[in-house]
């Protein structure tokens, strides 16, 4: 038998080698990726051509690249997996920057793959060329531009490792078109990304923290988005610690769902629009345990009066976050779940006396009795608080996922909706991105096709990415939009009223569309409701509809969101309404 029969010809061997686009997609498949959110264009066409023959990858065609990133965020935040985005060069990747900023701010793992012009014309201002690496550097953990087909597989693996390790976040791969088309020189071996794990903090540091917990008389557990990112085990350990100590627990905007809202130890969200009891408990605590939060300015208020009586424990996977804003007494660097479980096993926390925190709970219950989230039961108009309260009642018994946009409606949703588990609450925290809500809901619905997914939005926010009504219809995602329609950029108007002499400079919408007609034009079910007596029936119709539904709810136009800690104030200086303040200046709490 001739050697020609025994070995393949060079041409046949070359045909067996995949091009860069095929390698990239196959590497994603090797690592368990099954969904991509994207929008095609010239510099990404080889990738889209390779995608055509890979049914293992489901592609969700959005209508704007910013929405692709938000949808990937929604997918990631409800699954604990990475969200993947595919876009073209120039305006394609340029449109992702807001989404990448959002993912960076909120520590969401997203891989953005952008096409780029061919290497021969990079730097010549070629058609749809832009400096994707330079643009994305401030809003990604890592970015890279592979220059050969052989570099693509290791680049994808590195991107996944960086996105998922430590404090999660977005990464970007910018792939020139000729690299997508080039053949590899050797077959790439499949490999899996290594997800690095941090060791536990030193034993003496854990012991110090445990003894602080055991001896505190006025502790508060304060959890953030890092609890969610760490996973259900971390949330369970946080809950177990609160119950072991019988300690009050509060959560940040991004932490909602990390501790069951029905637990009597939950004192609500803290911060600028948090409950009175959460903020006063933080102010008077003698120990604050920060788990997976970053002492955001919307939480701390004025730093020089933040938690003035408290020692502080900070648990975070990112060492750069510890001591960055607030000095702490016990820094514990590590994965939240691992550190919390280690603390739970410490002998200092075993056999704690029952009722030892009774005086602390008596004070908290006194603050609770003020009912800072109370509102009048009006029949002449739909109050936004009533809308969200009625939505909470309508969702009872459903394991629903709720997204929001940004503004007053976001704060009301955070105040009045109750989450019993993680991965059910999607909102933009650090970046405060209007337009986030509907694409994030679509991404969550793609990940959980049988779940009830609701986007609570405002009339200003929804218009930021209104084109995604088309995406939801094309991909048969039965998301529900509940619109809190007050005709204003509500939070902007509130700040203008309270801080700028009620000079309402360009904060109202004079030409709002007929949202019902608009939604129906995209193939959605839709209804408008203005009568308080019809609200419950309208919500029931919305949630029961077999397909996407847009419920336009007209609410009181100039209702403000309270409680509120105004800028420059502290946790013990809380506005309960336009005319009522709660102010405490006790220097020596009992």
VEXPA-997301 format. One line per 4 residues: number of its first residue (from 1); their letters; for each residue x, y, z of C-alpha. Coordinates in nm, 2 decimals, m for minus. Each point is the difference from the previous one (the first is absolute). Layout:
NUM	A	X:Y:Z  ...
This chain:
1	XXXX	0.00:0.00:0.00  0.14:0.34:m0.10  0.09:0.27:0.25  m0.25:0.23:m0.18
5	XXXX	m0.28:m0.23:0.13  0.14:m0.02:0.35  0.03:0.38:0.05  m0.22:0.29:m0.10
9	XXXX	0.12:0.24:m0.27  0.10:0.36:0.11  m0.32:0.13:m0.16  m0.21:m0.25:0.19
13	XXXX	0.18:0.08:0.32  m0.06:0.37:m0.05  m0.37:m0.06:m0.06  m0.02:m0.17:0.34
17	XXXX	0.13:0.30:0.18  m0.27:0.24:0.10  0.01:0.37:m0.05  0.01:0.26:0.28
21	XXXX	m0.37:0.06:0.01  m0.07:m0.38:0.02  0.26:m0.04:0.28  m0.15:0.28:0.20
25	XXXX	m0.35:m0.13:m0.01  0.11:m0.36:0.06  0.20:0.11:0.30  m0.31:0.17:0.14
29	XXXX	m0.20:m0.32:m0.05  0.28:m0.20:0.17  m0.04:0.22:0.30  m0.37:m0.05:0.03
33	XXXX	m0.12:0.32:m0.16  m0.33:m0.05:m0.18  m0.15:0.35:m0.04  0.13:0.31:m0.17
37	XXXX	m0.16:0.35:m0.02  0.11:0.20:m0.30  m0.04:0.20:m0.31  0.19:m0.08:m0.33
41	XXXX	0.21:0.24:m0.22  0.27:m0.02:m0.25  0.30:m0.05:0.22  m0.18:m0.28:0.19
45	XXXX	m0.14:m0.19:m0.31  0.25:m0.29:0.02  m0.11:m0.06:0.35  m0.36:0.01:m0.10
49	XXXX	0.07:m0.23:m0.29  0.16:m0.25:0.24  m0.30:0.04:0.23  m0.23:m0.11:m0.28
53	XXXX	0.12:m0.35:0.02  0.01:m0.02:0.38  m0.35:m0.07:0.14  0.15:m0.06:0.34
57	XXXX	0.03:0.38:0.03  m0.33:0.18:0.03  0.03:0.36:m0.13  m0.24:0.26:0.12
61	XXXX	m0.03:0.29:m0.25  m0.04:0.32:0.19  m0.08:0.34:m0.16  0.28:0.20:0.16
65	XXXX	0.35:m0.11:0.13  m0.05:0.17:0.34  m0.30:m0.22:0.04  0.21:m0.31:m0.08
69	XXXX	0.22:0.07:0.30  m0.29:0.06:0.23  m0.17:m0.32:m0.12  0.32:m0.19:0.06
73	XXXX	0.01:0.16:0.35  m0.36:m0.12:0.07  0.10:m0.35:m0.12  0.31:0.00:0.22
77	XXXX	m0.16:0.14:0.31  m0.28:m0.26:0.00  0.22:m0.30:m0.07  0.34:0.07:0.16
81	XXXX	0.15:m0.07:m0.35  0.18:0.24:m0.23  m0.20:0.20:m0.26  0.15:0.02:m0.35
85	XXXX	m0.04:0.28:m0.26  0.09:0.00:m0.36  0.02:0.33:m0.20  0.18:0.16:m0.29
89	XXXX	0.26:0.27:m0.01  m0.03:0.38:0.02  m0.35:0.10:0.11  m0.08:m0.36:0.09
93	XXXX	0.26:m0.03:0.27  m0.04:0.38:0.08  m0.36:m0.06:0.09  0.10:m0.26:0.26
97	XXXX	0.19:0.24:0.22  m0.29:0.10:0.22  m0.09:m0.37:0.06  0.36:m0.09:0.08
101	XXXX	0.02:0.29:0.24  m0.32:m0.13:0.17  0.15:m0.35:0.02  0.33:0.14:0.14
105	XXXX	m0.18:0.21:0.26  m0.21:m0.29:0.12  0.26:m0.28:m0.03  m0.19:m0.20:m0.27
109	XXXX	0.20:m0.26:m0.21  m0.05:0.09:m0.37  0.22:m0.10:m0.30  m0.04:0.25:m0.28
113	XXXX	0.14:m0.12:m0.34  0.04:0.27:m0.26  0.10:m0.02:m0.36  0.28:0.23:m0.11
117	XXXX	0.12:0.11:m0.34  0.29:m0.20:m0.15  0.34:0.03:0.15  0.14:0.16:m0.32
121	XXXX	m0.22:0.31:0.04  m0.01:0.04:0.38  0.11:0.35:0.07  m0.10:0.14:m0.34
125	XXXX	m0.35:0.12:0.10  m0.15:m0.28:m0.21  m0.38:m0.03:m0.04  m0.15:m0.08:0.34
129	XXXX	0.34:m0.01:0.17  0.03:0.11:0.36  0.24:m0.05:0.28  m0.21:m0.26:0.18
133	XXXX	0.28:m0.08:0.25  0.06:0.36:0.09  m0.37:0.07:0.03  m0.08:m0.30:0.21
137	XXXX	0.30:0.00:0.23  m0.16:0.21:0.28  m0.32:m0.21:m0.01  0.15:m0.36:m0.01
141	XXXX	0.21:m0.21:0.23  0.21:m0.11:m0.30  0.00:0.04:m0.38  0.20:m0.15:m0.28
145	XXXX	0.04:m0.01:m0.37  0.12:m0.34:m0.14  0.22:0.04:m0.31  0.01:m0.37:m0.11
149	XXXX	m0.26:m0.28:m0.02  0.22:m0.20:0.23  m0.03:0.27:0.27  m0.38:m0.01:0.00
153	XXXX	m0.07:m0.31:0.21  0.24:0.10:0.29  m0.14:0.36:m0.02  m0.35:m0.13:0.05
157	XXXX	0.11:m0.21:0.29  0.18:0.29:0.16  m0.30:0.22:m0.05  m0.23:m0.24:0.17
161	XXXX	0.24:m0.05:0.29  0.04:0.38:0.06  m0.38:0.06:m0.03  m0.09:m0.27:0.25
165	XXXX	0.29:0.02:0.25  0.02:0.22:0.31  m0.24:0.29:m0.03  m0.18:m0.09:m0.32
169	XXXX	m0.03:0.25:m0.28  0.00:0.06:m0.38  0.28:m0.08:m0.24  0.03:0.07:m0.37
173	XXXX	0.16:m0.19:m0.29  0.05:0.22:m0.32  0.06:m0.24:m0.29  0.12:0.14:m0.34
177	XXXX	m0.19:m0.13:m0.30  0.31:m0.16:m0.16  0.07:m0.18:0.32  m0.35:m0.14:0.00
181	XXXX	0.06:m0.13:m0.35  0.35:m0.13:0.05  0.06:m0.37:0.04  0.17:m0.13:0.31
185	XXXX	0.34:m0.16:m0.04  m0.08:m0.28:0.24  m0.31:m0.16:0.15  m0.09:0.17:0.32
189	XXXX	m0.03:m0.23:0.30  m0.32:0.06:0.21  0.05:0.13:0.35  m0.20:0.14:0.27
193	XXXX	0.06:0.34:0.17  0.14:0.00:0.35  m0.21:0.18:0.25  0.24:0.12:0.26
197	XXXX	m0.10:m0.04:0.37  0.14:0.21:0.28  0.12:m0.16:0.32  m0.18:0.07:0.33
201	XXXX	0.12:0.30:0.20  0.25:m0.09:0.28  m0.14:m0.19:0.29  0.07:0.28:0.24
205	XXXX	m0.19:0.25:m0.21  m0.30:m0.23:m0.01  0.02:m0.05:0.37  0.01:0.37:0.06
209	XXXX	m0.31:0.05:m0.21  m0.18:m0.28:0.17  0.07:0.15:0.34  m0.12:0.34:m0.12
213	XXXX	m0.33:m0.17:m0.11  m0.04:m0.18:0.33  0.05:0.30:0.22  m0.19:0.26:m0.20
217	XXXX	m0.31:0.15:0.17  m0.14:0.18:m0.31  0.12:m0.19:m0.31  m0.13:0.06:m0.35
221	XXXX	0.07:m0.24:m0.29  0.03:0.20:m0.33  0.00:m0.20:m0.32  0.06:0.11:m0.36
225	XXXX	0.02:m0.12:m0.36  0.31:m0.20:0.08  m0.22:m0.24:0.20  m0.21:m0.06:m0.32
229	XXXX	0.32:m0.04:m0.21  0.14:m0.25:0.24  m0.31:m0.22:m0.05  m0.29:m0.15:0.20
233	XXXX	0.25:m0.16:0.25  0.12:0.34:0.10  m0.35:0.13:0.05  m0.09:m0.31:0.20
237	XXXX	0.30:0.05:0.22  m0.08:0.37:0.05  m0.36:m0.10:0.10  0.13:m0.26:0.24
241	XXXX	0.24:0.25:0.16  m0.28:0.25:0.06  m0.22:m0.27:0.15  0.28:m0.13:0.22
245	XXXX	0.07:0.34:0.14  m0.37:0.11:m0.01  0.14:0.31:m0.17  m0.18:0.25:m0.22
249	XXXX	0.10:m0.03:m0.37  m0.02:0.27:m0.26  0.08:m0.01:m0.37  0.11:0.24:m0.27
253	XXXX	m0.19:0.06:m0.32  0.21:m0.26:m0.18  m0.02:m0.24:0.30  m0.38:m0.04:0.01
257	XXXX	m0.09:m0.37:0.00  0.32:m0.11:0.18  m0.20:m0.02:0.33  m0.37:m0.09:0.01
261	XXXX	m0.22:0.30:0.02  m0.25:m0.19:0.21  0.25:m0.07:0.27  m0.08:0.22:0.31
265	XXXX	0.37:0.09:0.02  m0.01:0.18:m0.33  m0.03:0.37:0.06  m0.02:0.10:m0.36
269	XXXX	0.23:0.17:m0.25  0.24:0.26:0.13  0.13:0.32:m0.15  m0.14:0.31:m0.16
273	XXXX	m0.35:m0.15:m0.05  0.03:m0.28:0.26  m0.23:m0.06:0.29  0.02:0.22:0.32
277	XXXX	0.08:m0.31:0.21  0.29:m0.12:m0.22  0.16:0.34:m0.01  m0.04:0.07:0.37
281	XXXX	0.13:m0.35:0.09  0.31:0.07:m0.21  0.05:0.33:0.18  m0.03:m0.14:0.35
285	XXXX	0.16:m0.34:m0.06  0.31:m0.09:0.20  0.10:m0.25:m0.27  m0.06:0.01:m0.38
289	XXXX	0.08:m0.31:m0.20  0.03:0.09:m0.37  m0.02:m0.31:m0.22  0.05:0.05:m0.37
293	XXXX	m0.08:0.37:m0.01  0.23:0.30:m0.07  m0.12:0.28:0.23  m0.16:0.18:m0.29
297	XXXX	m0.07:0.37:0.05  m0.38:m0.07:m0.05  0.03:m0.22:0.31  0.24:0.18:0.23
301	XXXX	m0.12:0.36:m0.03  0.25:0.24:0.15  0.31:m0.20:0.07  0.12:0.19:0.31
305	XXXX	m0.32:m0.10:0.18  m0.05:m0.35:m0.14  m0.06:m0.26:0.27  0.18:0.21:0.26
309	XXXX	m0.03:m0.25:0.29  0.08:m0.32:m0.20  0.30:m0.22:m0.05  m0.01:m0.14:m0.35
313	XXXX	0.07:m0.34:m0.16  0.03:m0.01:m0.38  m0.02:m0.32:m0.19  0.07:0.03:m0.38
317	XXXX	0.17:m0.20:m0.27  0.16:0.32:m0.14  0.29:0.12:0.23  m0.02:0.34:m0.18
321	XXXX	m0.35:0.06:0.13  0.10:m0.04:0.37  0.11:0.32:0.16  m0.06:0.19:m0.33
325	XXXX	m0.28:0.22:0.14  m0.04:m0.09:0.37  0.27:m0.12:0.24  m0.09:m0.33:0.16
329	XXXX	0.12:m0.18:0.31  m0.01:m0.36:m0.14  0.07:m0.03:m0.37  m0.08:m0.35:m0.13
333	XXXX	0.10:m0.06:m0.37  m0.16:m0.31:m0.15  m0.30:m0.15:m0.16  m0.31:0.10:0.20
337	XXXX	m0.13:m0.35:0.03  0.33:m0.15:0.12  0.06:0.28:0.25  m0.35:m0.01:0.14
341	XXXX	0.01:m0.37:0.04  0.33:0.02:0.18  m0.14:0.25:0.24  m0.31:m0.21:0.07
345	XXXX	0.23:m0.28:0.12  0.20:0.21:0.24  m0.04:m0.11:0.36  m0.06:0.36:0.11
349	XXXX	m0.34:0.00:m0.18  m0.12:m0.33:0.16  m0.25:0.01:0.29  m0.08:0.37:m0.01
353	XXXX	m0.25:0.10:0.27  m0.36:0.03:m0.12  m0.15:0.35:0.03  0.34:0.17:0.03
357	XXXX	m0.10:0.25:m0.26  m0.35:0.07:0.14  0.08:0.37:0.08  0.13:0.05:m0.35
361	XXXX	m0.31:m0.15:m0.16  m0.22:0.22:0.23  0.16:0.31:m0.15  m0.03:m0.13:m0.35
365	XXXX	m0.37:m0.09:0.04  m0.06:0.35:0.12  0.14:0.14:m0.32  m0.19:m0.26:m0.20
369	XXXX	m0.32:0.12:0.16  0.04:0.33:m0.18  m0.09:m0.19:m0.32  0.23:0.21:m0.22
373	XXXX	m0.14:m0.16:m0.32  m0.36:0.07:0.09  m0.21:0.20:m0.25  m0.37:0.11:m0.01
377	XXXX	m0.26:m0.22:m0.16  m0.13:0.23:m0.27  m0.27:m0.09:m0.24  0.00:0.30:m0.22
381	XXXX	0.34:m0.07:m0.15  0.25:m0.29:m0.03  0.30:0.07:0.23  0.32:m0.15:m0.12
385	XXXX	0.04:m0.17:0.33  m0.34:m0.16:m0.04  0.09:m0.12:m0.35  0.31:m0.19:0.13
389	XXXX	m0.18:m0.13:0.31  m0.28:m0.13:m0.23  0.26:m0.16:m0.23  0.15:m0.17:0.31
393	XXXX	m0.34:m0.14:0.09  m0.06:m0.11:m0.36  0.34:m0.18:m0.01  m0.08:m0.19:0.32
397	XXXX	0.06:m0.37:m0.06  0.21:0.05:m0.31  0.37:m0.04:0.02  0.04:0.32:m0.21
401	XXXX	0.30:0.18:m0.14  m0.03:0.38:0.00  0.22:0.25:m0.18  m0.02:0.37:0.02
405	XXXX	0.13:0.31:m0.18  0.14:0.29:0.20  m0.18:0.27:0.19  m0.29:0.04:0.25
409	XXXX	m0.17:m0.32:m0.12  0.32:m0.19:0.07  0.01:0.12:0.36  m0.37:m0.08:0.05
413	XXXX	0.05:m0.35:m0.14  0.30:m0.05:0.23  m0.21:0.12:0.30  m0.32:m0.19:m0.06
417	XXXX	0.08:m0.32:m0.18  0.11:m0.29:0.21  0.27:m0.25:m0.11  0.05:m0.33:0.18
421	XXXX	0.30:m0.13:m0.20  0.29:0.13:m0.22  m0.01:0.03:m0.38  m0.35:0.15:0.00
425	XXXX	0.08:0.37:0.00  0.17:0.19:m0.29  0.08:0.36:0.02  0.28:0.25:m0.10
429	XXXX	0.18:0.11:0.31  0.34:0.16:m0.04  m0.05:0.15:m0.34  m0.37:0.08:0.04
433	XXXX	m0.08:m0.08:m0.37  m0.34:0.10:m0.13  m0.10:m0.25:m0.27  0.14:m0.30:0.19
437	XXXX	m0.33:m0.15:0.10  m0.17:m0.15:m0.30  0.31:m0.15:m0.17  0.10:m0.15:0.34
441	XXXX	m0.34:m0.15:0.03  0.02:m0.15:m0.35  0.34:m0.15:0.09  m0.15:m0.15:0.32
445	XXXX	m0.29:m0.14:m0.19  0.23:m0.16:m0.25  0.18:m0.17:0.29  m0.33:m0.10:0.17
449	XXXX	m0.26:m0.04:m0.27  m0.28:m0.12:0.24  0.06:0.26:0.27  m0.22:0.31:0.06
453	XXXX	0.23:0.29:m0.09  m0.12:0.36:0.06  0.18:0.32:m0.09  m0.11:0.30:0.22
457	XXXX	0.08:0.31:m0.20  m0.07:0.37:m0.03  m0.12:0.20:m0.29  0.34:0.16:m0.05
461	XXXX	0.21:m0.31:0.05  m0.20:m0.23:m0.23  0.06:0.23:m0.30  0.37:m0.05:0.03
465	XXXX	m0.02:m0.35:m0.14  m0.36:m0.02:m0.12  0.11:m0.17:m0.32  0.06:m0.32:0.19
469	XXXX	m0.38:m0.06:m0.01  0.09:m0.15:m0.33  0.26:m0.23:0.15  m0.25:m0.14:0.25
473	XXXX	m0.25:m0.07:m0.27  0.24:m0.17:m0.24  0.14:m0.23:0.26  m0.33:m0.07:0.16
477	XXXX	0.10:0.12:0.35  m0.32:0.07:0.20  0.14:0.28:0.21  m0.24:0.24:0.17
481	XXXX	0.07:0.37:0.02  m0.18:0.19:0.27  0.05:0.37:m0.07  m0.01:0.25:0.29
485	XXXX	m0.11:0.29:m0.22  0.01:0.34:0.16  0.11:0.21:m0.30  0.33:0.11:0.16
489	XXXX	0.35:m0.11:0.04  m0.12:m0.07:0.35  0.32:0.00:0.21  0.15:0.29:m0.19
493	XXXX	m0.32:0.20:0.07  0.01:m0.10:0.37  0.35:0.13:0.04  m0.09:0.31:m0.19
497	XXXX	m0.29:0.06:0.24  0.20:m0.07:0.32  0.34:0.14:m0.10  m0.05:0.25:m0.28
501	XXXX	m0.29:0.21:0.10  m0.25:m0.20:m0.20  0.14:0.13:m0.32  m0.10:m0.29:m0.22
505	XXXX	0.26:0.04:m0.28  m0.07:m0.25:m0.28  m0.12:m0.28:0.23  m0.35:m0.06:m0.15
509	XXXX	m0.11:m0.19:m0.31  m0.23:0.21:m0.22  m0.04:m0.25:m0.29  m0.04:m0.34:0.16
513	XXXX	m0.12:m0.26:m0.25  m0.32:m0.20:0.03  0.18:m0.29:0.17  m0.29:m0.24:m0.06
517	XXXX	m0.01:0.07:m0.37  0.38:m0.02:m0.02  0.02:m0.33:0.18  m0.28:m0.14:m0.21
521	XXXX	0.19:0.11:m0.32  0.28:m0.23:0.11  m0.24:m0.29:0.06  m0.03:0.03:0.38
525	XXXX	m0.31:m0.01:0.20  m0.06:0.33:0.17  m0.23:0.20:0.23  m0.01:0.34:0.16
529	XXXX	m0.15:0.05:0.35  m0.07:0.32:0.19  m0.27:m0.10:0.24  0.11:m0.13:0.34
533	XXXX	m0.30:m0.24:0.00  0.12:m0.17:m0.32  0.37:m0.04:0.10  m0.02:m0.35:0.15
537	XXXX	m0.19:m0.14:m0.30  0.24:0.16:m0.24  0.30:m0.15:0.18  m0.17:m0.34:m0.01
541	XXXX	m0.07:0.03:m0.37  0.37:0.10:m0.06  0.14:m0.29:0.19  m0.24:m0.25:m0.15
545	XXXX	0.06:0.10:m0.36  0.15:m0.26:m0.23  0.28:0.20:m0.14  0.17:0.34:0.06
549	XXXX	m0.23:0.26:0.16  0.04:0.37:0.06  m0.20:0.15:0.28  0.00:0.38:0.00
553	XXXX	m0.10:0.12:0.35  m0.07:0.37:0.04  0.12:0.10:0.35  0.00:0.32:0.20
557	XXXX	0.21:0.24:m0.19  0.21:0.16:0.27  0.02:m0.26:0.28  0.34:m0.01:0.16
561	XXXX	0.19:m0.30:0.13  0.06:m0.02:0.37  0.16:m0.07:0.24  0.30:0.20:m0.13
565	XXXX	0.34:0.09:0.14  0.08:0.32:m0.19  0.35:0.05:m0.14  0.24:0.12:0.28
569	XXXX	m0.21:m0.16:0.28  0.05:m0.31:0.22  m0.19:m0.31:0.08  m0.17:0.17:0.30
573	XXXX	m0.13:0.29:m0.21  m0.28:m0.14:m0.21  m0.28:0.18:m0.19  m0.32:m0.19:0.05
577	XXXX	m0.20:0.24:m0.23  0.04:0.35:m0.14  m0.10:0.14:0.34  0.12:m0.27:0.25
581	XXXX	0.35:m0.08:0.12  0.13:m0.26:0.24  0.32:0.14:0.15  0.20:m0.16:0.28
585	XXXX	0.31:0.13:0.15  0.05:m0.23:0.30  0.37:m0.01:0.07  m0.01:m0.29:0.24
589	XX	m0.26:m0.26:m0.10  m0.11:m0.24:0.28
